[in-house]
């Protein structure tokens, strides 16, 4: 796999949300984008900023694939809210109201992510050997346009290939489209 941070666009099918040891959400700092820790306010990030209120954000590991190739991409707050239709704070409030307090208990709403075909802009982070999704688009026309940019799968630069059970995404042309506005 590439040892450099790389951004690219591809099309994937979402298979399932994969549970993690940290759960489906995290607390974030009011002053910076870092994760906060603590059992009660004030919560503190690694920069020691104090946050008095709970600011809840999604962070989901989603298994994606194309044919026989599968990988795990990290989906963040904005993309999860688009796919689920609720903010992480709303979903957590619903769970608390139902008496569920464990962040490792994944709500049924997470199932809405599976079975989707998405155009995704991904930042490959070599340090963690993972793809971090930074934009999504569900529009059929846009997805078809992305597919048309790929070289044939059996060509010398196939759309995707498996390397150590991770995805190396190869896009032959850089697209000049913004996924959010399409």
N, CA, C and O of each residue as an XYZ file, in Angstrom:
728
protein
N       0.829     -1.180      0.000
C       0.000      0.000      0.000
C       0.869      1.236      0.000
O       2.037      1.195      0.385
N       0.293      2.318     -0.429
C       1.048      3.558     -0.478
C       1.418      4.020      0.933
O       0.627      3.884      1.867
N       2.604      4.558      1.074
C       3.073      5.007      2.384
C       2.783      6.486      2.593
O       3.162      7.052      3.618
N       2.120      7.113      1.641
C       1.798      8.526      1.742
C       0.307      8.726      1.960
O      -0.511      7.897      1.563
N      -0.033      9.849      2.603
C      -1.434     10.224      2.719
C      -1.917     10.585      1.322
O      -1.264     11.359      0.622
N      -3.055     10.032      0.909
C      -3.567     10.204     -0.437
C      -5.064     10.437     -0.377
O      -5.759      9.817      0.428
N      -5.564     11.322     -1.220
C      -7.007     11.519     -1.343
C      -7.436     11.056     -2.718
O      -6.758     11.317     -3.712
N      -8.571     10.364     -2.771
C      -9.083      9.900     -4.049
C     -10.584      9.707     -3.958
O     -11.169      9.764     -2.877
N     -11.194      9.478     -5.100
C     -12.634      9.276     -5.196
C     -12.871      7.894     -5.776
O     -12.192      7.487     -6.719
N     -13.834      7.170     -5.215
C     -14.189      5.858     -5.733
C     -15.646      5.566     -5.400
O     -16.314      6.359     -4.736
N     -16.124      4.432     -5.864
C     -17.481      3.986     -5.579
C     -17.384      2.705     -4.763
O     -16.631      1.794     -5.107
N     -18.153      2.643     -3.679
C     -18.161      1.457     -2.830
C     -19.595      1.064     -2.491
O     -20.523      1.868     -2.583
N     -19.740     -0.175     -2.104
C     -20.998     -0.663     -1.547
C     -20.776     -0.843     -0.049
O     -19.808     -1.476      0.374
N     -21.682     -0.281      0.747
C     -21.558     -0.435      2.193
C     -22.127     -1.793      2.579
O     -23.216     -2.165      2.140
N     -21.396     -2.522      3.394
C     -21.805     -3.872      3.785
C     -22.391     -3.876      5.183
O     -23.517     -4.327      5.390
N     -21.616     -3.366      6.159
C     -22.121     -3.348      7.537
C     -21.266     -2.427      8.389
O     -20.125     -2.113      8.050
N     -21.848     -2.002      9.502
C     -21.104     -1.265     10.514
C     -20.397     -2.302     11.370
O     -21.006     -3.275     11.816
N     -19.111     -2.087     11.596
C     -18.320     -3.013     12.396
C     -18.152     -2.443     13.811
O     -17.621     -1.344     13.973
N     -18.592     -3.170     14.817
C     -18.417     -2.684     16.195
C     -16.938     -2.507     16.533
O     -16.083     -3.256     16.060
N     -16.656     -1.505     17.357
C     -15.296     -1.257     17.816
C     -15.279     -1.267     19.340
O     -16.332     -1.249     19.978
N     -14.098     -1.295     19.914
C     -13.980     -1.334     21.373
C     -14.389     -0.017     22.023
O     -14.591      0.037     23.236
N     -14.516      1.062     21.217
C     -14.882      2.368     21.752
C     -16.333      2.758     21.517
O     -16.786      3.779     22.032
N     -17.067      1.964     20.748
C     -18.465      2.282     20.500
C     -18.673      3.127     19.262
O     -17.753      3.335     18.471
N     -19.904      3.615     19.103
C     -20.310      4.282     17.869
C     -20.228      5.805     17.928
O     -20.441      6.465     16.911
N     -19.927      6.372     19.078
C     -19.810      7.817     19.181
C     -18.655      8.187     20.104
O     -18.106      7.345     20.815
N     -18.306      9.465     20.073
C     -17.265      9.968     20.962
C     -17.635     11.385     21.379
O     -18.452     12.040     20.732
N     -17.034     11.846     22.452
C     -17.197     13.225     22.901
C     -16.104     14.066     22.260
O     -14.959     13.626     22.157
N     -16.450     15.265     21.831
C     -15.458     16.124     21.205
C     -15.311     17.432     21.973
O     -16.216     17.864     22.687
N     -14.174     18.035     21.809
C     -13.824     19.279     22.490
C     -14.587     20.455     21.890
O     -14.866     20.479     20.691
N     -14.915     21.416     22.724
C     -15.586     22.641     22.291
C     -14.619     23.567     21.555
O     -15.041     24.332     20.688
N     -13.321     23.508     21.890
C     -12.342     24.453     21.352
C     -11.509     23.908     20.191
O     -10.950     24.685     19.417
N     -11.421     22.595     20.065
C     -10.617     22.001     18.998
C     -11.300     20.713     18.534
O     -12.263     20.278     19.166
N     -10.834     20.096     17.456
C     -11.514     18.898     16.942
C     -11.129     17.587     17.635
O     -11.467     16.511     17.142
N     -10.433     17.664     18.761
C      -9.953     16.454     19.423
C     -11.025     15.813     20.312
O     -11.988     16.455     20.733
N     -10.817     14.539     20.575
C     -11.717     13.787     21.439
C     -11.537     14.211     22.898
O     -10.425     14.484     23.351
N     -12.666     14.260     23.622
C     -12.641     14.566     25.058
C     -12.806     13.292     25.856
O     -13.346     12.298     25.371
N     -12.329     13.342     27.094
C     -12.409     12.195     27.972
C     -12.936     12.634     29.331
O     -12.837     13.802     29.706
N     -13.489     11.688     30.049
C     -13.976     11.946     31.394
C     -15.352     11.351     31.581
O     -16.093     11.133     30.622
N     -15.680     11.091     32.840
C     -16.975     10.508     33.172
C     -18.047     11.577     33.351
O     -19.235     11.302     33.186
N     -17.629     12.798     33.690
C     -18.566     13.890     33.934
C     -17.877     15.201     33.581
O     -16.650     15.261     33.498
N     -18.670     16.256     33.373
C     -18.065     17.558     33.074
C     -17.219     18.038     34.248
O     -17.526     17.726     35.399
N     -16.182     18.776     33.975
C     -15.710     19.184     32.654
C     -14.920     18.055     31.985
O     -14.063     17.427     32.606
N     -15.226     17.812     30.711
C     -14.493     16.834     29.920
C     -13.228     17.520     29.411
O     -13.230     18.730     29.184
N     -12.145     16.754     29.230
C     -10.890     17.349     28.777
C     -10.348     16.600     27.567
O     -10.404     15.372     27.492
N      -9.819     17.382     26.617
C      -9.123     16.793     25.471
C      -7.641     16.686     25.821
O      -7.230     17.088     26.910
N      -6.845     16.153     24.913
C      -5.414     15.979     25.175
C      -4.665     17.312     25.262
O      -3.542     17.360     25.763
N      -5.286     18.395     24.776
C      -4.695     19.726     24.932
C      -5.140     20.387     26.239
O      -4.831     21.550     26.495
N      -5.867     19.629     27.057
C      -6.368     20.079     28.367
C      -7.431     21.173     28.290
O      -7.665     21.871     29.277
N      -8.084     21.335     27.124
C      -9.237     22.234     27.042
C     -10.373     21.599     27.832
O     -10.559     20.383     27.785
N     -11.118     22.397     28.542
C     -12.264     21.886     29.297
C     -13.544     22.166     28.533
O     -13.744     23.265     28.016
N     -14.408     21.165     28.464
C     -15.705     21.264     27.804
C     -16.767     20.889     28.818
O     -16.730     19.797     29.385
N     -17.713     21.786     29.050
C     -18.746     21.578     30.069
C     -19.916     20.736     29.575
O     -20.531     20.014     30.359
N     -20.227     20.819     28.298
C     -21.369     20.076     27.768
C     -20.902     18.897     26.925
O     -19.789     18.901     26.398
N     -21.748     17.904     26.804
C     -21.435     16.754     25.951
C     -21.649     17.138     24.499
O     -22.757     17.504     24.108
N     -20.611     17.057     23.708
C     -20.716     17.260     22.260
C     -20.450     15.894     21.646
O     -19.312     15.427     21.609
N     -21.513     15.262     21.165
C     -21.480     13.878     20.689
C     -21.300     13.853     19.176
O     -21.993     14.571     18.455
N     -20.371     13.028     18.691
C     -20.110     12.872     17.256
C     -20.037     11.382     16.903
O     -19.586     10.556     17.696
N     -20.496     11.068     15.687
C     -20.366      9.707     15.165
C     -18.924      9.424     14.764
O     -18.203     10.311     14.307
N     -18.528      8.195     14.941
C     -17.302      7.647     14.343
C     -17.572      6.156     14.168
O     -17.579      5.394     15.134
N     -17.794      5.754     12.914
C     -18.150      4.364     12.632
C     -17.152      3.724     11.685
O     -16.742      4.329     10.695
N     -16.766      2.501     11.995
C     -16.006      1.676     11.068
C     -17.020      0.938     10.205
O     -17.837      0.174     10.719
N     -16.969      1.163      8.905
C     -17.940      0.562      7.990
C     -17.193     -0.331      7.008
O     -16.247      0.099      6.349
N     -17.634     -1.574      6.925
C     -17.064     -2.488      5.931
C     -17.660     -2.131      4.586
O     -18.880     -2.076      4.429
N     -16.784     -1.886      3.605
C     -17.207     -1.543      2.252
C     -16.560     -2.526      1.289
O     -15.596     -3.210      1.632
N     -17.098     -2.584      0.093
C     -16.500     -3.490     -0.871
C     -16.938     -3.191     -2.278
O     -17.802     -2.354     -2.536
N     -16.312     -3.902     -3.164
C     -16.635     -3.871     -4.579
C     -16.264     -5.243     -5.109
O     -15.085     -5.543     -5.295
N     -17.262     -6.076     -5.353
C     -16.984     -7.450     -5.776
C     -16.423     -8.254     -4.616
O     -17.030     -8.316     -3.547
N     -15.249     -8.876     -4.825
C     -14.640     -9.708     -3.790
C     -13.679     -8.932     -2.892
O     -13.098     -9.505     -1.970
N     -13.508     -7.650     -3.149
C     -12.576     -6.829     -2.393
C     -13.338     -6.103     -1.286
O     -14.355     -5.460     -1.546
N     -12.842     -6.209     -0.050
C     -13.484     -5.545      1.084
C     -12.435     -4.778      1.876
O     -11.252     -5.119      1.875
N     -12.899     -3.737      2.550
C     -12.029     -2.955      3.422
C     -12.905     -2.280      4.465
O     -14.133     -2.311      4.377
N     -12.267     -1.676      5.442
C     -12.979     -0.910      6.445
C     -12.614      0.553      6.268
O     -11.439      0.920      6.286
N     -13.632      1.382      6.096
C     -13.450      2.828      6.012
C     -14.076      3.447      7.256
O     -15.077      2.947      7.769
N     -13.487      4.530      7.734
C     -14.039      5.254      8.871
C     -14.989      6.323      8.332
O     -14.608      7.154      7.508
N     -16.232      6.284      8.813
C     -17.235      7.285      8.464
C     -17.411      8.198      9.669
O     -17.585      7.725     10.792
N     -17.364      9.510      9.434
C     -17.419     10.489     10.506
C     -18.808     11.096     10.631
O     -19.748     10.665      9.964
N     -18.925     12.077     11.470
C     -20.204     12.639     11.886
C     -21.096     13.092     10.729
O     -22.244     12.657     10.642
N     -20.604     13.943      9.851
C     -21.438     14.498      8.772
C     -21.981     13.396      7.868
O     -23.164     13.394      7.528
N     -21.118     12.459      7.478
C     -21.545     11.389      6.572
C     -22.520     10.433      7.257
O     -23.486      9.990      6.635
N     -22.284     10.115      8.510
C     -23.192      9.230      9.243
C     -24.561      9.876      9.408
O     -25.589      9.218      9.249
N     -24.570     11.161      9.726
C     -25.846     11.859      9.875
C     -26.615     11.869      8.560
O     -27.837     11.721      8.562
N     -25.916     12.043      7.431
C     -26.563     11.984      6.120
C     -27.208     10.617      5.897
O     -28.340     10.539      5.418
N     -26.504      9.549      6.235
C     -26.984      8.196      5.957
C     -28.042      7.716      6.949
O     -28.960      6.985      6.575
N     -27.915      8.123      8.205
C     -28.830      7.657      9.245
C     -30.051      8.564      9.378
O     -31.141      8.106      9.721
N     -29.858      9.859      9.102
C     -30.975     10.792      9.188
C     -31.170     11.392     10.571
O     -32.186     12.040     10.823
N     -30.220     11.188     11.463
C     -30.279     11.727     12.819
C     -28.868     12.089     13.252
O     -27.894     11.459     12.841
N     -28.777     13.117     14.090
C     -27.466     13.440     14.651
C     -27.114     12.398     15.706
O     -27.986     11.693     16.214
N     -25.840     12.312     16.025
C     -25.396     11.377     17.065
C     -26.025     11.742     18.407
O     -26.380     10.860     19.188
N     -26.163     13.036     18.673
C     -26.779     13.470     19.933
C     -28.241     13.043     20.008
O     -28.699     12.598     21.061
N     -28.985     13.173     18.898
C     -30.396     12.744     18.871
C     -30.501     11.244     19.110
O     -31.333     10.790     19.897
N     -29.654     10.476     18.429
C     -29.711      9.024     18.559
C     -29.324      8.578     19.968
O     -29.934      7.664     20.523
N     -28.320      9.218     20.538
C     -27.923      8.877     21.912
C     -29.032      9.238     22.897
O     -29.292      8.485     23.836
N     -29.685     10.377     22.694
C     -30.799     10.768     23.573
C     -31.923      9.738     23.507
O     -32.511      9.402     24.535
N     -32.227      9.232     22.309
C     -33.251      8.192     22.161
C     -32.854      6.934     22.927
O     -33.690      6.307     23.578
N     -31.587      6.573     22.848
C     -31.116      5.371     23.556
C     -31.177      5.569     25.062
O     -31.589      4.662     25.785
N     -30.774      6.738     25.548
C     -30.843      7.007     26.987
C     -32.288      6.963     27.473
O     -32.571      6.449     28.555
N     -33.199      7.503     26.669
C     -34.626      7.484     27.013
C     -35.142      6.045     27.095
O     -36.039      5.747     27.884
N     -34.575      5.162     26.281
C     -34.962      3.748     26.303
C     -34.211      2.970     27.391
O     -34.403      1.763     27.537
N     -33.361      3.661     28.149
C     -32.638      3.012     29.239
C     -31.337      2.349     28.822
O     -30.780      1.551     29.576
N     -30.839      2.670     27.621
C     -29.601      2.079     27.119
C     -28.481      3.111     27.272
O     -28.524      4.169     26.644
N     -27.490      2.810     28.095
C     -26.415      3.750     28.390
C     -25.059      3.320     27.829
O     -24.110      4.104     27.857
N     -24.952      2.108     27.328
C     -23.682      1.554     26.875
C     -23.370      1.980     25.436
O     -24.130      1.646     24.527
N     -22.249      2.724     25.203
C     -21.902      3.123     23.834
C     -21.528      1.936     22.948
O     -21.424      2.081     21.730
N     -21.326      0.770     23.550
C     -21.025     -0.433     22.763
C     -22.302     -1.108     22.273
O     -22.238     -2.053     21.486
N     -23.450     -0.638     22.723
C     -24.737     -1.140     22.262
C     -25.133     -0.315     21.040
O     -25.569      0.829     21.169
N     -24.980     -0.899     19.860
C     -25.235     -0.188     18.618
C     -26.730     -0.173     18.323
O     -27.356     -1.233     18.285
N     -27.317      1.008     18.113
C     -28.751      1.095     17.829
C     -29.101      0.540     16.449
O     -28.269      0.499     15.543
N     -30.370      0.110     16.317
C     -30.840     -0.454     15.051
C     -30.728      0.541     13.900
O     -30.625      0.125     12.746
N     -30.745      1.844     14.182
C     -30.618      2.857     13.130
C     -29.308      2.723     12.345
O     -29.216      3.187     11.209
N     -28.307      2.094     12.942
C     -27.022      1.901     12.249
C     -27.190      1.019     11.008
O     -26.400      1.105     10.068
N     -28.222      0.174     11.013
C     -28.462     -0.707      9.871
C     -28.793      0.067      8.592
O     -28.702     -0.482      7.493
N     -29.174      1.333      8.733
C     -29.503      2.154      7.558
C     -28.285      2.408      6.678
O     -28.429      2.781      5.514
N     -27.099      2.211      7.220
C     -25.867      2.448      6.456
C     -25.582      1.302      5.493
O     -25.005      1.522      4.428
N     -25.973      0.092      5.849
C     -25.672     -1.089      5.026
C     -26.483     -1.093      3.732
O     -27.608     -0.596      3.678
N     -25.878     -1.666      2.696
C     -26.583     -1.877      1.436
C     -26.675     -0.658      0.540
O     -27.520     -0.620     -0.354
N     -25.840      0.326      0.749
C     -25.863      1.541     -0.065
C     -24.698      1.527     -1.055
O     -23.623      1.006     -0.757
N     -24.922      2.099     -2.220
C     -23.846      2.345     -3.169
C     -23.542      3.827     -3.095
O     -24.420      4.664     -3.305
N     -22.298      4.143     -2.796
C     -21.904      5.527     -2.563
C     -20.663      5.895     -3.367
O     -19.753      5.085     -3.542
N     -20.647      7.116     -3.846
C     -19.400      7.701     -4.314
C     -18.777      8.319     -3.069
O     -19.429      9.087     -2.362
N     -17.531      7.989     -2.802
C     -16.868      8.495     -1.595
C     -15.543      9.145     -1.952
O     -14.807      8.678     -2.821
N     -15.267     10.225     -1.263
C     -13.947     10.835     -1.311
C     -13.261     10.347     -0.043
O     -13.762     10.551      1.062
N     -12.120      9.706     -0.209
C     -11.446      9.037      0.896
C     -10.040      9.591      1.054
O      -9.331      9.829      0.076
N      -9.658      9.788      2.295
C      -8.271     10.133      2.594
C      -7.623      8.864      3.134
O      -7.960      8.400      4.224
N      -6.693      8.308      2.364
C      -5.949      7.129      2.812
C      -4.909      7.603      3.808
O      -4.084      8.459      3.489
N      -4.942      7.050      5.016
C      -3.997      7.427      6.053
C      -3.070      6.250      6.314
O      -3.417      5.299      7.013
N      -1.891      6.343      5.737
C      -0.921      5.251      5.804
C      -0.554      4.915      7.244
O      -0.331      3.751      7.575
N      -0.491      5.922      8.091
C      -0.110      5.700      9.488
C      -1.031      4.681     10.167
O      -0.575      3.845     10.947
N      -2.345      4.762      9.859
C      -3.310      3.841     10.477
C      -3.772      2.760      9.510
O      -4.590      1.913      9.869
N      -3.253      2.784      8.288
C      -3.639      1.804      7.266
C      -5.157      1.729      7.110
O      -5.750      0.651      7.108
N      -5.763      2.903      6.979
C      -7.211      2.962      6.843
C      -7.616      4.118      5.947
O      -6.852      5.056      5.723
N      -8.830      4.027      5.445
C      -9.405      5.098      4.652
C     -10.400      5.867      5.494
O     -11.284      5.278      6.117
N     -10.259      7.173      5.514
C     -11.152      8.046      6.256
C     -12.048      8.769      5.255
O     -11.560      9.540      4.429
N     -13.353      8.525      5.322
C     -14.291      9.108      4.373
C     -14.486     10.580      4.720
O     -14.817     10.924      5.855
N     -14.276     11.446      3.725
C     -14.414     12.880      3.977
C     -15.584     13.491      3.219
O     -15.948     14.635      3.490
N     -16.188     12.767      2.277
C     -17.401     13.206      1.591
C     -18.084     12.007      0.983
O     -17.436     11.026      0.619
N     -19.416     12.089      0.873
C     -20.181     11.037      0.199
C     -21.189     11.667     -0.753
O     -21.570     12.828     -0.605
N     -21.610     10.872     -1.736
C     -22.681     11.254     -2.637
C     -23.429      9.985     -3.012
O     -22.812      8.980     -3.364
N     -24.763     10.023     -2.938
C     -25.589      8.861     -3.249
C     -26.276      8.969     -4.606
O     -27.011      8.059     -4.991
N     -26.055     10.058     -5.340
C     -26.742     10.273     -6.610
C     -26.305      9.297     -7.692
O     -25.113      9.140     -7.955
N     -27.283      8.639     -8.322
C     -26.984      7.657     -9.363
C     -26.190      8.259    -10.517
O     -25.239      7.641    -10.997
N     -26.565      9.458    -10.970
C     -25.851     10.087    -12.093
C     -24.394     10.321    -11.734
O     -23.502     10.062    -12.543
N     -24.151     10.806    -10.534
C     -22.776     11.073    -10.118
C     -21.985      9.776     -9.970
O     -20.826      9.704    -10.379
N     -22.609      8.750     -9.386
C     -21.947      7.449     -9.224
C     -21.581      6.874    -10.590
O     -20.480      6.352    -10.769
N     -22.500      6.969    -11.558
C     -22.212      6.482    -12.910
C     -21.072      7.265    -13.557
O     -20.248      6.692    -14.269
N     -21.025      8.580    -13.308
C     -19.937      9.386    -13.852
C     -18.597      8.958    -13.257
O     -17.597      8.883    -13.970
N     -18.575      8.677    -11.958
C     -17.346      8.205    -11.312
C     -16.927      6.868    -11.929
O     -15.763      6.678    -12.280
N     -17.892      5.937    -12.060
C     -17.582      4.638    -12.674
C     -16.976      4.802    -14.065
O     -16.073      4.053    -14.438
N     -17.462      5.770    -14.830
C     -16.960      5.950    -16.194
C     -15.506      6.424    -16.206
O     -14.833      6.304    -17.229
N     -15.008      6.963    -15.082
C     -13.627      7.441    -15.007
C     -12.629      6.321    -14.714
O     -11.424      6.503    -14.888
N     -13.125      5.163    -14.269
C     -12.238      4.056    -13.930
C     -11.769      3.337    -15.182
O     -12.539      3.169    -16.128
N     -10.527      2.917    -15.198
C     -10.082      2.052    -16.295
C     -10.761      0.692    -16.132
O     -11.278      0.390    -15.056
N     -10.768     -0.117    -17.160
C     -11.381     -1.442    -17.036
C     -10.755     -2.226    -15.878
O      -9.551     -2.146    -15.633
N     -11.593     -2.978    -15.181
C     -11.128     -3.733    -14.006
C     -10.053     -4.746    -14.357
O      -9.217     -5.083    -13.518
N     -10.069     -5.238    -15.599
C      -9.058     -6.229    -15.989
C      -7.854     -5.564    -16.661
O      -6.962     -6.253    -17.157
N      -7.827     -4.226    -16.681
C      -6.714     -3.500    -17.281
C      -5.534     -3.405    -16.327
O      -5.593     -3.908    -15.205
N      -4.454     -2.756    -16.777
C      -3.246     -2.670    -15.958
C      -3.432     -1.831    -14.691
O      -2.688     -2.000    -13.725
N      -4.420     -0.927    -14.687
C      -4.683     -0.135    -13.492
C      -6.135     -0.346    -13.093
O      -6.958      0.555    -13.252
N      -6.452     -1.509    -12.583
C      -7.816     -1.855    -12.213
C      -8.385     -0.924    -11.172
O      -7.649     -0.248    -10.453
N      -9.700     -0.894    -11.096
C     -10.392     -0.003    -10.173
C      -9.954     -0.231     -8.731
O      -9.647      0.727     -8.020
N      -9.921     -1.466     -8.298
C      -9.471     -1.772     -6.938
C      -8.739     -3.099     -6.978
O      -9.019     -3.951     -7.820
N      -7.808     -3.264     -6.067
C      -7.197     -4.570     -5.945
C      -6.897     -4.819     -4.476
O      -6.644     -3.886     -3.714
N      -6.928     -6.062     -4.096
C      -6.700     -6.406     -2.693
C      -5.204     -6.469     -2.419
O      -4.457     -7.100     -3.167
N      -4.779     -5.830     -1.370
C      -3.401     -5.883     -0.917
C      -3.477     -5.976      0.598
O      -3.927     -5.039      1.258
N      -3.039     -7.099      1.151
C      -3.090     -7.296      2.591
C      -4.476     -7.012      3.158
O      -4.609     -6.431      4.236
N      -5.506     -7.426      2.426
C      -6.898     -7.272      2.836
C      -7.315     -5.818      3.044
O      -8.281     -5.553      3.759
N      -6.628     -4.909      2.455
C      -6.993     -3.487      2.475
C      -7.213     -3.052      1.034
O      -6.872     -3.775      0.097
N      -7.781     -1.873      0.867
C      -7.991     -1.376     -0.491
C      -6.920     -0.374     -0.871
O      -6.571      0.524     -0.105
N      -6.423     -0.554     -2.054
C      -5.603      0.475     -2.676
C      -6.457      0.982     -3.828
O      -6.741      0.242     -4.770
N      -6.852      2.201     -3.754
C      -7.772      2.735     -4.742
C      -6.976      3.438     -5.819
O      -6.157      4.315     -5.543
N      -7.228      3.044     -7.031
C      -6.515      3.619     -8.153
C      -7.513      4.328     -9.057
O      -8.387      3.685     -9.637
N      -7.397      5.603     -9.180
C      -8.251      6.390    -10.059
C      -7.350      7.001    -11.118
O      -6.412      7.735    -10.805
N      -7.642      6.693    -12.370
C      -6.727      7.106    -13.435
C      -6.789      8.600    -13.738
O      -5.805      9.164    -14.217
N      -7.906      9.249    -13.476
C      -8.038     10.673    -13.753
C      -8.482     11.375    -12.481
O      -9.304     10.848    -11.732
N      -7.949     12.543    -12.239
C      -8.397     13.303    -11.081
C      -9.673     14.022    -11.474
O      -9.717     14.717    -12.488
N     -10.715     13.852    -10.666
C     -12.011     14.437    -10.974
C     -12.092     15.874    -10.458
O     -11.572     16.196     -9.390
N     -12.740     16.710    -11.220
C     -12.872     18.111    -10.850
C     -14.265     18.397    -10.316
O     -14.777     19.505    -10.472
N     -14.880     17.407     -9.688
C     -16.222     17.572     -9.120
C     -16.127     17.604     -7.610
O     -15.294     16.926     -7.008
N     -16.983     18.394     -7.016
C     -17.070     18.429     -5.557
C     -18.234     17.513     -5.177
O     -19.366     17.755     -5.596
N     -17.978     16.488     -4.408
C     -19.006     15.528     -4.062
C     -20.184     16.155     -3.327
O     -21.308     15.671     -3.453
N     -19.960     17.197     -2.578
C     -21.049     17.774     -1.804
C     -22.034     18.511     -2.711
O     -23.234     18.493     -2.439
N     -21.570     19.152     -3.769
C     -22.472     19.965     -4.587
C     -23.117     19.177     -5.718
O     -24.022     19.692     -6.377
N     -22.689     17.967     -5.960
C     -23.270     17.190     -7.061
C     -24.519     16.458     -6.603
O     -25.146     15.752     -7.393
